[in-house]
Amino acid sequence: MNPESRESTYWQVFLCFLTLGCTSFGGPVAHIGFFRQAFVAKRKWLSDDRFSDYLALCQFIPGPASSQLGMAIGYHQRGYFGAFFAWLGFTLPSAVLLAAFALLVSSDALSINAGAIHGLKLVALAVVVHAFWSMAKSLAPDAPRASILVGSAVLMWLLPMTYTAPLLMLVVGTVCSILGPRGDKQEAVERLIKPMRVGFIPACLLLMFVLGLVVLPWFSQQQNSEIISQFAAYFQSGALVFGGGHVVLPLLETEVLSNGWVDRDSFLAGYGAAQAVPGPLFTFASYLGAAHTSGLMNVSGAVLATAAIFLPSFLLLFGILPIWENIRLYPRLRSALWGINASVVGLLLAALYDPIWVSSVSNATDLSFALCIYLALAFWRITPPILVVLGGFLGMLLL
């Protein structure tokens, strides 16, 4: 158990993330806002600094950043099993909904109100604004870090490419490790002499990640098994995503449509449903796995696709996280994180505008709606789950 976190059981971890999995609309950036509100501001499970350290790591490595951040928070509370229950709780609602939608995709049995979805987007906007402002006050309170924040946002707006974010954090971290502030000299010496413990398990996890990336495609071709081919395709898609969950869509489109597992109309219908449900966008694979099979095999297909696409995230995160835990207090790395954390808030600001603002605010009514939700969240202290329900209902009536 981490000394800085509050006591929690596996069941509590699961229930907290299950609630978020049922209510976290708005995509990966909004999820980060929900996580910070739930685990930093409300439950005090971890500090803002530790939260931002995990966020920086999850932004920097391939995979679904918000899901990996949830895994890291679960690991922070209860180790590997805590990470698993955090992932299960956050993923289960959207995976079940999208797998069920696969059964209804050819009928009119399921209808989604456009106003409700728009209301949920505006709730996500308010949540992200609240998270941005809170993190900016904590992680960019002075002129140098505020400059890093603004500069990072501007670069993301001017160069909106997949690899801009990791390259930006690499440059900021390198410069700040050289020029950034240093802590107490004695403390720095004590940190430097701490032994590096990589461990057998993290090394095995990293090896499994590399083998899965390199060997699985070859093995699937040799075996000529559709199950192995599907597992390899989803594993590859999950392992090669840089820049957020939306990047997985073109990878899945290439794999799934080229193999004829799902037709284009079904693929697009599932994509639309994935935008309408809470939780991680990676559960689009749950829909595809279920849509490819029939009868009772819908469940096994959804489970296979979901496990395969998230497995690289587990392997990579927990292969690197113990190393990260050992080196994160080193003076030069602390100086790097001093700048990287401010840069992460800048990335949050960039995403706040695009895609959240541009896809949700189109007139004064939208802006007024979002401001009222922000008022309820920031000043009236109404919890996000209640706001999600209220936002969806009001969106049906007003928008």
C-alpha positions in Angstrom: 0.0 0.0 0.0 1.3 3.4 -0.9 1.8 5.6 2.2 0.4 8.8 0.5 -2.9 7.1 -0.5 -6.0 6.5 1.6 -6.9 2.9 2.5 -9.0 1.2 0.0 -10.0 -2.4 -0.8 -10.1 -4.2 -4.2 -13.9 -3.9 -4.1 -13.7 -0.2 -3.5 -11.3 0.3 -6.4 -13.5 -1.7 -8.7 -16.7 0.2 -7.6 -15.0 3.6 -8.0 -13.8 2.8 -11.5 -17.1 1.1 -12.4 -19.0 4.3 -11.5 -16.5 6.2 -13.8 -16.9 3.6 -16.5 -20.7 4.3 -16.5 -20.5 8.1 -16.4 -17.2 9.2 -18.1 -18.4 10.6 -21.4 -16.3 12.8 -23.6 -13.2 10.8 -24.6 -9.7 10.4 -23.2 -9.2 14.0 -22.2 -12.5 14.2 -20.3 -11.6 10.9 -18.6 -8.5 12.6 -17.2 -10.6 15.3 -15.8 -13.0 12.8 -14.2 -10.1 10.8 -12.8 -8.5 13.9 -11.2 -11.8 15.0 -9.7 -12.5 11.5 -8.3 -9.1 10.4 -7.0 -7.2 13.6 -6.3 -9.8 16.2 -5.4 -12.4 14.0 -3.7 -10.9 10.8 -2.4 -7.3 12.0 -1.9 -5.9 8.7 -3.1 -2.9 10.4 -4.6 -1.4 13.9 -4.9 -1.6 16.2 -7.8 2.2 15.7 -8.4 1.9 11.9 -8.4 -1.2 12.1 -10.7 0.6 14.3 -13.1 3.7 12.0 -13.1 1.5 9.1 -14.0 -0.2 11.1 -16.6 3.1 12.2 -18.2 4.2 8.6 -18.4 0.9 7.4 -19.9 1.0 10.2 -22.4 4.5 9.3 -23.4 4.1 5.6 -24.1 1.9 3.9 -26.7 -1.6 2.9 -25.7 -4.9 4.4 -24.5 -3.6 7.1 -22.1 -6.8 7.4 -19.9 -7.1 3.6 -19.4 -3.4 3.3 -18.6 -3.8 6.2 -16.2 -6.6 4.3 -14.5 -4.5 1.2 -14.3 -1.6 3.2 -12.7 -4.0 4.7 -10.1 -5.3 1.2 -9.3 -1.7 0.0 -9.0 -0.9 2.9 -6.8 -3.7 1.8 -4.4 -3.5 -2.0 -4.5 -0.7 -3.2 -6.7 -1.2 -5.4 -9.8 -4.6 -6.7 -8.7 -5.7 -3.1 -8.0 -4.7 -2.2 -11.6 -6.7 -5.1 -13.0 -9.9 -4.2 -11.0 -9.5 -0.5 -12.0 -9.2 -1.5 -15.7 -12.1 -4.0 -15.4 -14.4 -1.5 -13.7 -13.7 1.3 -16.1 -13.9 -0.9 -19.2 -16.8 -3.3 -18.5 -19.7 -0.9 -19.0 -18.7 0.3 -22.5 -17.5 -3.2 -23.5 -20.9 -4.7 -22.5 -22.9 -1.9 -24.2 -21.0 -2.1 -27.5 -21.1 -5.9 -27.6 -24.8 -5.7 -27.0 -25.1 -3.1 -29.8 -23.4 -5.5 -32.2 -26.6 -7.7 -31.8 -28.8 -4.8 -32.7 -26.8 -3.1 -35.4 -29.0 -4.4 -38.2 -32.2 -3.4 -36.6 -33.9 -0.2 -35.2 -34.1 -1.6 -31.7 -31.6 0.9 -30.4 -31.9 4.7 -30.8 -29.7 7.4 -29.4 -31.0 10.8 -28.8 -28.7 13.4 -30.4 -29.6 16.1 -27.9 -28.6 13.8 -25.0 -25.2 13.1 -26.6 -24.7 16.8 -27.2 -25.5 17.6 -23.6 -23.0 15.0 -22.4 -20.3 16.6 -24.6 -21.0 19.9 -22.9 -20.7 18.2 -19.5 -17.3 16.8 -20.6 -16.3 20.3 -21.6 -17.1 21.7 -18.2 -15.2 18.8 -16.5 -12.1 19.4 -18.6 -12.1 23.1 -18.0 -12.3 22.5 -14.3 -9.5 19.9 -14.4 -7.3 22.3 -16.6 -7.8 25.2 -14.2 -7.0 23.2 -11.1 -3.9 21.5 -12.6 -2.7 24.8 -14.1 -2.8 26.5 -10.7 -0.8 23.6 -9.2 1.6 22.6 -11.9 2.2 25.9 -13.8 2.0 28.6 -11.1 5.0 30.7 -12.2 6.1 32.4 -15.4 8.5 29.7 -16.7 6.0 26.9 -16.4 3.1 29.0 -17.6 5.2 29.7 -20.7 5.8 26.0 -21.2 2.0 25.4 -20.8 1.0 28.0 -23.4 3.9 27.1 -25.8 2.9 23.4 -25.7 -0.8 24.2 -26.4 0.2 26.5 -29.3 2.5 23.9 -30.9 -0.2 21.3 -30.7 -2.7 23.6 -32.4 -0.2 24.5 -35.1 1.2 21.0 -35.6 -1.7 18.6 -34.9 0.2 15.5 -35.7 0.2 12.1 -34.0 3.8 12.3 -32.7 3.8 16.0 -31.8 2.9 15.3 -28.1 5.5 12.7 -27.3 8.2 14.7 -29.2 7.2 17.9 -27.4 7.4 16.2 -24.0 10.8 14.7 -24.9 12.2 18.1 -25.9 10.7 19.9 -22.9 12.0 17.2 -20.5 15.5 17.3 -22.0 15.8 21.1 -21.8 14.4 21.2 -18.3 16.6 18.4 -17.0 19.6 20.7 -17.9 18.2 24.1 -17.1 15.4 23.3 -14.6 15.5 23.9 -10.9 17.4 21.6 -8.5 16.2 20.5 -5.0 18.2 20.3 -1.8 21.7 19.0 -2.6 21.8 16.4 0.3 18.4 15.1 -0.8 19.7 14.9 -4.3 22.7 12.8 -3.2 20.4 10.5 -1.2 18.2 10.0 -4.2 21.1 9.4 -6.6 22.5 6.5 -4.5 19.1 4.7 -4.3 19.6 1.3 -6.0 17.8 0.7 -9.3 15.5 -2.3 -9.1 14.0 -3.3 -12.4 12.8 -6.7 -11.3 12.2 -10.0 -13.0 8.4 -9.4 -13.6 8.8 -6.0 -15.4 11.5 -7.5 -17.6 9.3 -10.4 -18.5 6.4 -8.1 -19.3 8.5 -5.9 -21.6 9.8 -9.1 -23.3 6.2 -10.3 -23.8 5.3 -7.0 -25.3 8.2 -7.1 -27.8 7.4 -10.8 -28.7 3.7 -10.0 -29.1 4.6 -7.2 -31.5 7.1 -9.1 -33.5 6.2 -12.8 -33.2 2.4 -12.8 -33.1 1.9 -11.7 -36.8 4.3 -14.3 -38.0 2.8 -17.0 -35.8 -0.8 -16.2 -37.0 0.3 -16.6 -40.6 2.0 -20.0 -39.9 -1.0 -21.4 -38.0 -3.7 -20.1 -40.4 -6.1 -19.8 -37.5 -8.7 -17.1 -37.6 -8.7 -16.8 -33.7 -5.0 -16.3 -33.6 -5.2 -13.9 -36.5 -7.8 -11.8 -34.7 -5.8 -11.8 -31.5 -2.7 -10.7 -33.4 -4.6 -8.0 -35.3 -6.1 -6.5 -32.1 -2.8 -6.8 -30.2 -1.0 -5.0 -33.0 -3.6 -2.2 -33.1 -3.4 -1.7 -29.3 0.4 -1.7 -29.3 0.9 0.9 -32.1 -1.4 3.6 -30.9 0.3 6.9 -30.2 -1.8 10.0 -29.5 -5.0 8.7 -27.9 -7.7 6.2 -28.4 -9.0 7.8 -31.6 -5.8 6.8 -33.4 -6.8 3.1 -33.0 -9.7 3.6 -35.5 -7.7 3.7 -38.8 -5.6 0.7 -37.5 -8.7 -1.3 -36.8 -10.2 -0.3 -40.1 -7.2 -1.6 -42.0 -7.1 -4.9 -40.1 -10.8 -5.7 -39.8 -12.1 -4.6 -43.2 -9.2 -6.0 -45.2 -9.8 -9.4 -43.6 -13.5 -9.2 -44.2 -14.4 -9.8 -40.5 -16.9 -6.9 -40.5 -18.4 -5.0 -43.4 -18.0 -1.2 -43.8 -21.5 -0.3 -42.8 -21.3 -2.4 -39.6 -17.9 -0.8 -38.9 -19.2 2.7 -39.2 -22.3 1.9 -37.1 -20.1 0.6 -34.3 -17.9 3.7 -34.5 -21.0 5.9 -34.0 -22.0 3.8 -31.0 -18.5 4.1 -29.6 -18.9 7.9 -29.5 -22.1 7.6 -27.6 -21.1 5.4 -24.7 -18.9 6.2 -21.7 -15.5 4.8 -21.0 -12.5 4.1 -23.3 -12.8 4.2 -27.0 -10.7 1.0 -27.2 -13.9 -1.0 -26.4 -14.8 -0.4 -30.0 -12.9 -3.7 -30.3 -15.6 -5.3 -28.1 -18.2 -4.4 -30.7 -16.0 -5.6 -33.6 -15.3 -8.9 -31.9 -19.0 -9.5 -31.2 -20.1 -8.4 -34.6 -17.8 -10.8 -36.3 -19.3 -13.8 -34.5 -22.9 -15.0 -34.0 -25.0 -16.7 -31.3 -23.2 -17.5 -28.1 -19.9 -16.8 -29.8 -20.7 -13.1 -29.5 -19.5 -13.1 -25.9 -16.3 -15.0 -26.6 -15.5 -12.8 -29.7 -16.0 -9.6 -27.6 -13.8 -11.0 -24.8 -11.1 -12.0 -27.2 -10.9 -8.7 -29.0 -11.1 -6.7 -25.7 -8.4 -8.7 -24.0 -6.1 -8.6 -27.1 -6.4 -4.8 -27.7 -5.8 -3.9 -24.0 -3.0 -6.5 -23.3 -0.2 -4.4 -24.8 -1.2 -1.5 -22.4 -0.8 -3.8 -19.4 2.5 -5.2 -20.6 4.1 -1.9 -21.5 2.8 0.1 -18.6 3.8 -2.4 -15.9 7.1 -3.2 -17.6 8.0 0.5 -17.4 6.2 1.7 -14.3 8.5 0.0 -11.7 11.5 1.5 -13.4 9.7 4.9 -13.4 9.0 4.5 -9.7 12.8 4.0 -9.1 14.0 6.9 -11.2 11.3 9.5 -10.9 12.9 11.1 -7.8 16.3 11.5 -9.4 17.2 15.3 -9.5 17.6 15.6 -13.2 14.4 13.6 -13.8 12.6 15.7 -11.3 13.7 18.8 -13.2 12.5 17.2 -16.4 9.1 16.4 -14.8 8.9 20.0 -13.5 8.6 21.1 -17.2 6.9 18.0 -18.5 4.0 18.4 -16.0 3.4 21.9 -17.2 3.6 20.7 -20.8 1.0 18.0 -20.0 -1.4 20.8 -18.8 -0.7 22.6 -22.1 -1.7 19.4 -24.0 -4.9 19.4 -21.9 -5.6 23.0 -23.0 -4.9 22.1 -26.6 -7.4 19.2 -26.5 -9.9 21.4 -24.6 -10.2 23.4 -27.7 -9.9 20.6 -30.3 -11.7 18.2 -30.3 -13.9 19.1 -27.2 -14.8 22.8 -27.8 -15.1 22.6 -31.6 -17.3 19.6 -31.4 -19.6 20.8 -28.6 -19.9 24.6 -28.7 -21.5 26.1 -31.7 -23.7 28.9 -30.3 -24.5 30.9 -27.2 -26.9 28.3 -25.9 -24.1 25.7 -25.8 -21.8 28.1 -24.1 -24.4 29.0 -21.5 -25.2 25.3 -20.9 -21.5 24.5 -20.3 -21.0 27.5 -18.0 -23.9 26.4 -15.8 -22.5 22.9 -15.6 -19.1 24.4 -14.7 -20.7 26.5 -12.0 -22.4 23.4 -10.5 -19.2 21.4 -10.6 -16.7 24.0 -9.4 -18.8 26.1 -6.9 -21.8 24.0 -5.9 -19.7 20.9 -5.7 -22.2 18.7 -7.5 -20.5 15.4 -8.4 -19.8 14.5 -12.0 -22.0 11.4 -12.2 -25.0 13.5 -11.2 -24.0 16.2 -13.8 -23.7 13.5 -16.5 -27.3 12.3 -15.9 -28.6 15.9 -15.6 -26.6 17.0 -18.7 -28.0 14.2 -20.8 -31.6 14.8 -19.7 -31.4 18.6 -20.2 -29.7 18.0 -23.6 -32.7 16.0 -24.7 -35.1 18.8 -23.6 -33.1 21.9 -24.7 -30.8 21.0 -27.5 
